[in-house]
Amino acid sequence: MEDREKKHLRLTRIQRLIGRRMAEAKRTKACFYLGARADVTELMSLRRKLGKSLGLRVTSSAFVVRALALAAREFPSVTGRLEGGRIVVSGVVNVGFAVNSSQGLVVPVIKNADGKSVAQIACEENLLTDRARQNKLTLSEIEGETIALSNLGAYGVDSFLGIVPPAASVILAVGNVVRSVVAQGGAAAVRKMVDLSLSADCRVVSESCAAGCLNFIVERLQEPGKLI
């Protein structure tokens, strides 16, 4: 078999920075992981109707950001972080969401997400995603993250575990929406299901708090009318 010549690919400055910071976070945070499934059949239908009525691209992630933000307001310790010998709980809910760009992974931040509607979040998500892919994000647009979100559903990934970033203590990982046969009302039904996983630093967030947060998210995603 013919040997192929090795390629040496130079890391970009952003790739080096992200790699160093995420490796440090992985080494220093004592994380545990929780999983759940949500029925998003109604959410996917509502998403299309909302996008059509607004004349706006509304992704399922906009609903997830809204649900995550409301969960963080209900369980504020998930926005905490360890500083010295104390846990400092943030007074704001700023959701950082991962975007793949030509420069590497970047994380724009939707500030005060718990006070914004799905429509407002969708507008901001579209704007920040476009700016990220054009390498035009400002420092203020990537600072202040207090809780994180990573969605790989668009890449066909059913489920995964996210690495909690340095600035946060919790990350929600969202997989692909998959048609599944489930029991409903004593009969089999085809529903649109999504796998969620919550990674949390146990030095800051208790298992019971994280479980309550994840269950809250599932409940809101399954009743999307409450998110509008």
C-alpha positions as CSV (number, residue, x, y, z in Angstrom):
1,M,0.0,0.0,0.0
2,E,1.4,3.4,-1.0
3,D,2.4,5.7,1.8
4,R,0.6,9.0,1.9
5,E,2.5,12.1,2.7
6,K,1.7,13.5,6.2
7,K,0.0,16.9,6.4
8,H,0.8,19.4,9.0
9,L,-2.1,21.8,9.6
10,R,-1.4,25.0,11.5
11,L,-3.9,25.8,14.3
12,T,-5.5,29.2,14.1
13,R,-5.2,31.5,17.0
14,I,-8.8,30.9,18.0
15,Q,-8.4,27.1,17.8
16,R,-5.3,27.2,20.0
17,L,-7.2,29.4,22.5
18,I,-10.3,27.3,22.6
19,G,-8.3,24.1,22.8
20,R,-6.3,25.4,25.8
21,R,-9.3,26.7,27.6
22,M,-11.5,23.6,27.1
23,A,-8.7,21.2,28.1
24,E,-8.3,23.2,31.3
25,A,-12.0,23.1,32.0
26,K,-12.1,19.4,31.4
27,R,-9.3,18.8,33.8
28,T,-10.5,21.1,36.6
29,K,-14.3,20.8,36.6
30,A,-15.8,17.8,38.5
31,C,-18.7,17.1,36.2
32,F,-21.6,14.7,36.2
33,Y,-24.0,14.0,33.4
34,L,-27.8,13.6,33.1
35,G,-29.9,12.6,30.2
36,A,-33.6,12.9,29.2
37,R,-35.8,12.7,26.1
38,A,-38.4,15.3,25.1
39,D,-41.4,15.0,22.7
40,V,-41.0,18.0,20.4
41,T,-43.8,17.2,17.9
42,E,-45.9,20.2,18.8
43,L,-42.8,22.4,19.1
44,M,-41.7,21.6,15.5
45,S,-45.2,22.4,14.2
46,L,-45.4,25.6,16.2
47,R,-41.9,26.6,15.0
48,R,-42.9,26.5,11.4
49,K,-46.1,28.5,12.1
50,L,-44.3,31.1,14.1
51,G,-41.6,31.5,11.5
52,K,-44.2,31.9,8.7
53,S,-46.2,34.5,10.7
54,L,-43.1,36.5,11.6
55,G,-41.4,36.2,8.2
56,L,-38.4,35.0,10.1
57,R,-36.2,31.9,10.3
58,V,-37.1,30.4,13.7
59,T,-35.0,27.4,14.6
60,S,-35.8,24.8,17.3
61,S,-32.7,26.2,19.1
62,A,-34.6,29.4,19.8
63,F,-37.1,27.5,21.8
64,V,-34.4,25.6,23.6
65,V,-32.6,28.8,24.5
66,R,-35.9,30.2,25.9
67,A,-36.5,27.0,27.9
68,L,-33.0,26.9,29.2
69,A,-33.1,30.5,30.2
70,L,-36.4,30.1,32.1
71,A,-35.0,26.9,33.8
72,A,-31.9,28.9,34.9
73,R,-34.2,31.6,36.4
74,E,-36.1,28.8,38.3
75,F,-32.9,27.1,39.4
76,P,-30.4,30.0,39.7
77,S,-27.5,28.0,41.1
78,V,-27.0,26.6,37.5
79,T,-25.6,30.0,36.6
80,G,-23.2,30.0,39.5
81,R,-19.4,29.5,39.4
82,L,-16.7,28.7,41.9
83,E,-14.5,31.7,42.7
84,G,-11.9,31.0,45.4
85,G,-13.7,29.3,48.3
86,R,-17.1,30.6,47.4
87,I,-19.9,29.9,44.9
88,V,-21.0,33.1,43.2
89,V,-24.4,32.9,41.6
90,S,-24.9,35.2,38.7
91,G,-27.7,37.7,38.8
92,V,-28.3,37.4,35.0
93,V,-29.1,34.6,32.5
94,N,-26.8,34.9,29.5
95,V,-26.9,31.9,27.2
96,G,-23.8,31.1,25.2
97,F,-24.5,29.0,22.1
98,A,-21.8,27.2,20.1
99,V,-21.4,28.1,16.4
100,N,-19.0,26.4,14.0
101,S,-17.2,29.0,11.9
102,S,-14.2,29.0,9.5
103,Q,-12.1,30.2,12.4
104,G,-13.2,27.3,14.6
105,L,-15.8,27.0,17.3
106,V,-17.1,30.4,18.6
107,V,-19.7,31.1,21.3
108,P,-21.8,34.2,20.9
109,V,-24.0,35.1,23.9
110,I,-27.6,36.0,24.1
111,K,-27.8,38.4,27.1
112,N,-30.7,38.4,29.6
113,A,-32.3,35.5,27.6
114,D,-34.9,34.8,30.3
115,G,-36.5,38.2,29.6
116,K,-36.8,37.7,25.8
117,S,-39.4,36.0,23.8
118,V,-38.8,33.2,21.3
119,A,-39.2,35.7,18.5
120,Q,-36.6,38.1,20.0
121,I,-34.2,35.2,20.7
122,A,-34.6,33.9,17.1
123,C,-33.8,37.4,15.7
124,E,-30.7,37.6,17.9
125,E,-29.6,34.0,17.2
126,N,-29.8,34.6,13.4
127,L,-27.8,37.8,13.7
128,L,-25.1,36.4,16.0
129,T,-24.8,33.2,13.9
130,D,-24.3,35.2,10.7
131,R,-21.7,37.5,12.4
132,A,-19.9,34.5,13.9
133,R,-19.6,32.8,10.5
134,Q,-18.4,36.1,8.9
135,N,-15.8,36.5,11.8
136,K,-17.4,39.8,12.8
137,L,-18.4,39.2,16.4
138,T,-17.4,42.0,18.8
139,L,-15.9,41.3,22.3
140,S,-19.2,42.3,23.9
141,E,-21.1,39.7,21.8
142,I,-18.9,36.8,23.2
143,E,-18.5,37.9,26.8
144,G,-20.7,37.3,29.9
145,E,-21.8,33.7,29.4
146,T,-23.4,32.2,32.5
147,I,-24.9,29.0,31.0
148,A,-24.1,27.2,27.8
149,L,-25.9,25.4,25.0
150,S,-24.5,23.1,22.2
151,N,-26.8,21.8,19.5
152,L,-25.4,19.2,17.0
153,G,-28.8,18.1,15.7
154,A,-28.1,19.8,12.3
155,Y,-25.1,17.4,12.0
156,G,-27.2,14.3,12.4
157,V,-25.9,13.6,15.9
158,D,-28.5,11.9,18.0
159,S,-26.9,12.5,21.4
160,F,-23.7,13.7,23.0
161,L,-22.1,15.0,26.2
162,G,-21.0,18.6,26.2
163,I,-17.8,19.9,27.9
164,V,-18.7,22.6,30.4
165,P,-16.9,25.8,29.3
166,P,-14.6,27.8,31.6
167,A,-17.0,30.6,32.2
168,A,-20.0,28.4,33.2
169,S,-20.9,25.4,35.4
170,V,-23.6,23.9,33.2
171,I,-24.0,23.1,29.5
172,L,-27.1,21.6,27.8
173,A,-26.4,19.4,24.8
174,V,-29.1,18.9,22.2
175,G,-29.2,16.1,19.6
176,N,-31.1,15.5,16.4
177,V,-34.9,15.4,16.3
178,V,-35.8,11.8,15.4
179,R,-39.1,10.2,14.5
180,S,-39.7,7.5,17.1
181,V,-42.4,5.0,18.0
182,V,-43.6,5.7,21.6
183,A,-46.5,4.6,23.7
184,Q,-49.2,7.3,23.9
185,G,-52.6,6.8,25.4
186,G,-52.2,3.0,25.4
187,A,-51.3,2.8,21.8
188,A,-48.2,3.1,19.6
189,A,-47.6,6.5,18.0
190,V,-44.9,8.1,15.9
191,R,-43.6,11.3,17.6
192,K,-40.7,13.6,17.1
193,M,-38.2,13.1,19.9
194,V,-35.0,14.7,20.9
195,D,-32.3,13.6,23.3
196,L,-31.0,16.1,25.8
197,S,-28.0,15.9,28.2
198,L,-27.0,18.2,31.0
199,S,-23.3,18.4,32.1
200,A,-22.8,20.1,35.4
201,D,-19.9,20.9,37.8
202,C,-20.8,19.1,41.0
203,R,-18.7,21.6,43.0
204,V,-21.3,24.3,42.2
205,V,-24.6,22.5,41.2
206,S,-26.1,19.6,43.1
207,E,-27.5,16.5,41.3
208,S,-31.0,17.3,42.5
209,C,-30.8,20.9,41.2
210,A,-29.5,19.7,37.9
211,A,-32.3,17.1,37.6
212,G,-34.9,19.7,38.4
213,C,-33.4,22.0,35.8
214,L,-33.4,19.3,33.1
215,N,-36.9,18.2,33.9
216,F,-38.1,21.8,33.7
217,I,-36.6,22.1,30.2
218,V,-38.2,18.9,29.1
219,E,-41.6,20.0,30.4
220,R,-41.4,23.4,28.6
221,L,-40.2,21.9,25.3
222,Q,-43.2,19.5,25.4
223,E,-45.6,22.5,26.1
224,P,-44.1,25.0,23.7
225,G,-47.1,27.3,23.9
226,K,-45.8,28.3,27.4
227,L,-42.5,29.5,25.7
228,I,-44.1,32.0,23.4
